[in-house]
Amino acid sequence: MSPPLPTPAVAPAARASSQRLFRLGVAAVVAVGAYLAYITPLKDPLEIALGLGMLVLAALPALQWARLSRPYFPVFEIFMLTEINFYAVPMLIGQEDVFSFSDKIVSNAGLAVIAFQLPAIMAYFATRGERARHPLLTESLLPEKVLHRAQTGLWLNTLYLYVAGFTTLIPWNLAPILRAVFIGLGIICSFIQARRWGEGQLGRNAKIAYCLNLTLQMVFLFSDLYLINGISLIILSLIGYVTTSRRIPIIVILVTLPLVALLHHGKAAMRDVYWRGDQATHPSLVELPAFFEQWINLGFTPSGHSGEQKKSLTANLMERAALFQMLCLTIDRIPDYQPFLNGDTYKDIPAQIVPRILWPNKPSPHQSNARLAIYLNLLDEEAAESVSIAFGFLCEAYANFGYLGIVVLGLVLGWAFKRLSLLGQDAPQFSAMGLFLILLTAWSFQVELVMASWLTSLFQAAVVVIGIPFAFRATTGTPAS
C-alpha cells in the first residue's frame, strides 16, 4: 500500500465554502432523518434504526469530502448519496410494496444495504494511491481554449435533440452513432459550463445561454415521456456547480424538484394517453405547451390518473426504480425457494470488451437483466427480451452470492472508486482521466442497472467521449495546454 498522498493546499475561501457546505449537509441529514422517523409507518424499532442508519451511511462520505475540503472529485460520494433515494427513503416511508413483505424480510433487506455500505466506506477511506503520471492519461487532449467553446457544444446538442425528436432528417442507420456522440457531447459541455459557473467564470450572457440550453434540452428529453435522461442532466449540472462553488443552489432545487415530482406523478397517466398499443404518439414542437400543461394537470390528480387500477406487486416493481422493494423480493425468494445464481448474471461481462464488429453474435449485456427477471418469475423469456427491470447492483449481488456477494461488492467498488478518484486528482478536464471522471459521475447515479449493462454503457460512452479528443489530437497535432 502506497503512503497517503499529500493534500494540496486549499484556498481559505474554498475551505470556508466547504465548511458551510458540510454544516448545511449535516443539518439536512438531521432534518430529513427526523422527518422520516416522525412520519414512518414502520413499527419495529430495528427497522427504523436500519433505515436511519442507511441514510447516515449514505451521506457520510459526502459530508467527509466537504468537511476535509478534499481536492479529488467526489464520484464515490455521489454514488453513495443515491442510496438515500433508492433504499433508505422507500424503507422509511413504508411504500405499499414494502408492506407486502414480512418484518423479517424488510429487516434483512435493510441489513443487506448496510452490509454493502460499511465495507464500501471502509475500503474507500483505507485505500491509498498516486496520481496518474502517464501523459496519455494526464495531458489535455484538447487546448484549454476549448473550455470557452463548451457553450457551442451545448447549442449543437440542443439542435441535435430537436432534429432527432421532431424531424425525420436523421437516417435510422446513423441514429445510434449520432445519439452516442451527442449524449457524450451534452454531458461534457453541460458539466464544464456548470463548473465554470461555480468558479465564477461565466458572464451574464453565458449564464442566460446556459440556462436556455438546459431548459430546452430537458423539455425535448421529457417529451419522450422518459424522465431519467432529463433528470440525469439536471443532477450532473448541479454536481458540476456544487463541486466548484461548494454552495447549494437552493432556489434552483426548490423550483425543479416540485416540478419533476409532478411530472413523475403524472407520467403513467400520460403514457396511457400517448402510448397506445404498439404506436407511440409524440407531440410536435407547437404542441409542447399543451402537452406539458396536460402532464402537469395529471400530476396534480391525487392518483395520477382518475381511472388507474391498483396494480400487482410485480407491475409496480417493473414500473419504477423500486430498488429496496426489489431487494426485499430477491431476499424473500432466494435461497428459500430458489438457489443462488453463483455468478450467472456476471459471466457475460468479459465478452463486452470485444467489439461487436469482431464478434457479431457476442452476448448482449441485457441478457444479465433478462436472466434475473426470468429467475425471479417477473417475466417470461419472450417478454424479457424487450423489457428491462430495475434491479440494481445489490439485488444482483445477493441473487448470485447472498450477503457475501454484497460485502465483496462493497469492498471492490469502494476500492475502485477511490483509486480512480486519486488517479484523476488534479488532472485537466480535457485529459483522459478528467473526461472519464466526468462520465463516471454521470453513471454513478444510474444504480438501477445490473453490472453488465452499467459497465458496457460506461465503456461505450468513454470510447466516444475520450476517443474523439484522442483522434482530434492525433490528426491535428494540437499541443496540450
N, C-alpha and C positions, 0 to 999 in steps of 0.2 A: 504494500500500500504506500503510495506516494505521500510525502508530507503535505500538510494543508497549504493551499495557495495563499500567498499574502493578499490581504484585502486591499484593493486600491483605495486611495483617499477619496472620500466623498465630500462634495462641496457642502458647506454649512447650510445653504438654502435647501439643497436636496435632502440633507439629513433631517432638517426641521420638517419638511413636507412629508418625509417618510414617517416621522413620529406622529404627525397629525393623522396620517392615513392609518397607522397602527391603532391609535386611540379610537378613531372612528370605527375601524373594523371590530375592535373588542366590544364597543358599545352596541354595534349592530348584532353581533353574535349573542350577546347577553339579552338584548331586546327580543330578537327572534326566538331564542330558546325559551325565554319566559312566556312569550305569547303562545308558542306551540304547546308548552307544558300546561298552560291555562285552558286552552281550547281542546286539547286532545281528548278523544272519547275512550282512549285506552284506559283500562282499569288496573292492569298488572303493573306494579311499580318497576319490575325488572324491564318490561317492555319500554316504559317511559324512559328509564335510565339508559337503555341501549340506544334509543332514538336520539336523546340529547348527547350521548357520547359520540355517536356518528356525526352529529352536527359539529361538535367541538373539534374532533379529529380532522374533519374535512377542511375546517378553516385554519387549523393550527399552522400548516406550512406557509400559507399566505401571510398570516399575522407575523410569523418569524421573519419572513422576507422583508416586510415593511419595517419591523422593529429594528432589525440589524442593518437596514439600508443595503441589502445585498446588491452587488453590481450585475450579477448574471440575470438572464431573462427568466421570469417565473413560469416556465412551462409546466413543471410538475405541480406547482402551487395552483395553477388554473385548473389543471386536470383534477386535482383533489376537490376543488370547490364544486365541481359538477355533482359530486355525491350528495350534496345538500338537497338539490332539486330532485335527483333520481332515486335516492334511497331514504335519507333522513326525513324529509317533509312528507312523502307518501305514507311512511310508517306512523309518524306522529299525528297527522291529521286523520288517520284511520279511514283511508279511502275504502269505498264499498268493497273493492276486490280484496283488501287486506282482511276484512272480517269474514271472508269466505274460508279462511284457514283457521286452524286451531291456534290457541295461545302458544303452544309448544312450537309450532312451525314458524310463527311470527318471531318468537324469541330466537329460534335457531337461525333465521334469516338475518336478524339484527346482529347476532354473534358472527355470522359469516362475513358481513360487511366490515366489522371491527377486526376480524381475523385477517382481512386484506389491508386495512388502513394501518394498523400498528406495524407490521413488518415493512410496509412500503415506506412509512415515515422513518423508521429506524434505519433502513438501508439508505435512504436518501441523505439523512443527516450524517451517517457514518462514512459515506463514500467520499473519497478524495481523488483528485486528478489534476492534470495540467491542461493549459490552454492548447488548442490546436496550433501546430507550428508549421505544417506543410503549406507552401504557397498556394497550392491548389485549393486549400480549404479556407485560407485566411486572407488572401489578396482579393481586392474588389474585382469583380468580373466586368463591371461597367464603370465608367468615370463618375465621379461624385456629382457632376452637374446633372446627371440623370435624376437625382433626387428632386430637383426642381421641375422635372418634367413628369412627375408622377400624376399631376393633375390631368395631363394629356392622356395618360393611361386610363384614368377614371372616365373621361369622356368617351374614349374608344370602347370601354366595357359597357357603358350605358347605351351607346349606339348599337353594340352587338346584341344586348338584351332586347332592345326594341326590334331589331331586324329578325332575331330568332323567334321572338314571341308573337309578333304582329304582322309578319310578312312571310312569304314563301320563297324568298330570294336565296336562301342557303340550300344547296343540294343535299339530299339525305345522306350521301356517302361522305360528305365533308362535315356534317353536323357534329359527330363525336369528337373529331380532331379540334374543330374550332371551339367547341364547348370547353375542352380541356385547356386550351390555350388561354381563352378569355377568363375562365374561372381563376386560373393562376394569376393572370394579369390583374384581375379585380382584387384578389386577396392581397397581393403585394402592394399595389398602388394605394388601396384604401388604408392599409396598415401604415404605410410610410407617411401618408398625409396626416393620419391621426397622431402619430408620434411627433411629427414636425409641429403640429398644433400644440401638443403638450409641451414641447420645448420652446414655444413662443416664436416659431419661425414662419408662421403663416400670417400674411396680411389680411385686411378685411375682405378684399375681393376674393382672395383664395379661400377663405373660410366660407363665404357665401357659395362659391362654386362647389366646394366640397360637400356642403350640406345639401345643395340641389342635386348633385350626382347621387349621393347616398339615398336621398328620398326617392328619386326616380328609379333607382335600382331596386329598392325594396318594393315599390309599387309593381314594377314589372315582374319581380320574382313571386310576390304574393298572388298575382293574378292567375298563376297556375294552380292556386289552392294548396300549395305546399308552403308551409311556414318555415321549415328548417333552414333553407338556404338564406332567406332574408334575415332570420334571427341570428344565424351564424355571422352574417355581415355586420350586424349591429354589435354583437358581442366582441368580435375581433377589433372593430373600430374603438370600442370602449377600452379594451385591453391596451391597444396602442397608445391611447391618450393617457390612461392612468399610469402606465409603466414609465412614462417620461415626466408627467406633471406631478405624480404622486398625489393627485387630487381626484375626488369622486365627482363626476358631473351630475349632481343631484337633480337639477332641473330636467336634463335630458332623460334621466331614468324615470322621473315622475311623469313625464309625458309619454314615453314609449311603452313603459311596462303595462299601464292600463289598456292602451290601445292593442297591444299584442295579445293581452289576456282576452279582450273582447273578440278579436278575430279568431283566437283559438277556440273560444266557447261556441262560436257560430260556424266553425269550419265544417263540421259534419253535416249540418243543415244545408250549407252552400253546396257541398258535394252531392247531396241528394238532388239538388236543383240542376247542377251543371254537369254531373257525371251520371248519365242515364244510359244503362245498357253498356254497349261497347264503345259508344261515342261520347267524347267529352267536348262540351261547348266552351270556347274561350272567348272572353269579351274582346271587342275591338277597342282601339285606343279611345274613341269618343264615348264608348260605353263604360269606361272605367269609373267615372264618378258615380253613376247609378249602381254599378257593380259593388263598389265599396260601401255605398250607402245601404244597400240591401244587406250586405255582410254585417255591418255594424248593428243594424236593427235586429238581425237574428242573434247577434251576440248578446243583446240586451234581453232576449227572451229567456226566461228562467231555465228552461230545459235545453235551450239552444235550438229546439225545434218543437213546435206545439204537438206534432204527431209522432214524436220519437217514442219508439218502443223500448222497454227495458231489455238490454242485451245480455247474453250469457257472459260468463267469466272469460271464456276463450275469445269471444268477439271483442270484449273490452281490452284484453291484453294485446290483441292484434292491432287495435286502432290507435294506440298511443305508446309512447316510450315508457311503459309501466315497469321499470326495471326491478323495483323492490317486489312488486307483486309477482313478476316472472321468477324472481329468485325464490320466493315462497313456493310457487308452483313446482319448481325444479326440486327443491328440498323435500316437498311433500311426496313426490313420485319416485325419487332416487335416494337411497337404494332400496326402499321398502318394496316397491313394485317392479322396478327395473334396475338392472346393474349399472355401474358406472361405465362410461363410454371408453375409458382408458386411452384417451388421445385421438379418438376417431375424427373429431372435428378439426384437429390441428394437422393432420397428416398431409393435407394438400398445400400447406404454406410454402414449403421449399420450392414447389413447382411454379409458384407465382413469379419468381425472379427470372424465369426463362421467357423471353419474348414470344408472343403467340405466333409471330411470323416464322419462328423456328420450331414451334410445337403447336400446330393448328388445333389439335384436339386435347390440349392440356386442360386439367380440371378447372372449372370456374370457381372463384372464391365464394360464390353464392352457394355452392354445394355444402359448405360447412353449416350455413344457416338452414338450408333445407334438411340436412341430416338431423339437426337438433329439433326442428319443428316437427318432423315426422316421428322422431323417437319419443317426443313428449305428447304425441297424439293431438297436436294442434292443427295439423294439415295432413292431407293425403299426398301421395307422391306427385300427382298431377298439379295440384294447387301450389305445392312447394316450389315448383319450377318458376312460378311467376310472382309469388307473394313473399315478401321479406318481413320477418317479425323481429322486433327489437328485443334482443336477449341481453347483450352487454357482456363484458369480459368476465365478471364474477359468476354469472349464471353459467357461462360456458365452462369456466374452470371447475366449478363444482360438479357439473354434469359429467366431466371427464375423470376427475380425481378426488372429488369431495373436498373437505376442508384443507387437506394437504395441498391440493391444486391451487386453492385460493391464497394460502400462505406463500407458496412459491411464486405465484403471480405477483403478489405484492413486493416480494424481495427483488424480483427481476426488474419490474417496472420502476421501483424506487431507485435502484442502482443505475438503470439505463437512462432515466430522465436526468439524474444528477451528472452523469458522465457527459451527456450531450450538452447540458447547460454549461458545464465547465469548459468543454471544448470550444463552445461558441462565445465564451466570455470575451468581450472587447472586440469581437470580430466585426468588420464593417457590414452594414446592412446588405450590401450587394456582393458579399463574399458567399461562397458555397455554404458555409456554416451559418452565416447570418440569414440567408434565404431559407435554409432548412428549418431553423428555429421558428421563423415566422409561420411556415407551413405546419410545423409540429404544434404550434399554438392553436392554429385553426382546427387541427384534428384532435386536440386534447379534449374538446367537449363533444366529440362525436362518439360518445361512450356507449351508444346503443348498438353498435356494430359488434359482430364476432371478430376474433383476431385476424382471420384470413382476409376478410373484407377490409378491415381497418388498415392492415399493413399494405395490401395491394393498392388501395385508393391513395394512400400516402405516397407510395413508391411512384405511382403513375403521375401524381401531381409534382413530385420532386423532379422527375425526368423532364417535365415541361418547364417548370419554373427555374430550375437550375441549369437544365440542358440548353435552353435558348441563350442565356447570357454567356455560357461557355462557348457556344457556337459563334456568337457575336464577337467575342474577344478573339477567338481563333482565326476568324476570317478578316477582321479589321485591324488586328494588332493593337487594339486600344490598351494603353497602359493603365495599370491600377493607379488610383489616386488616393 
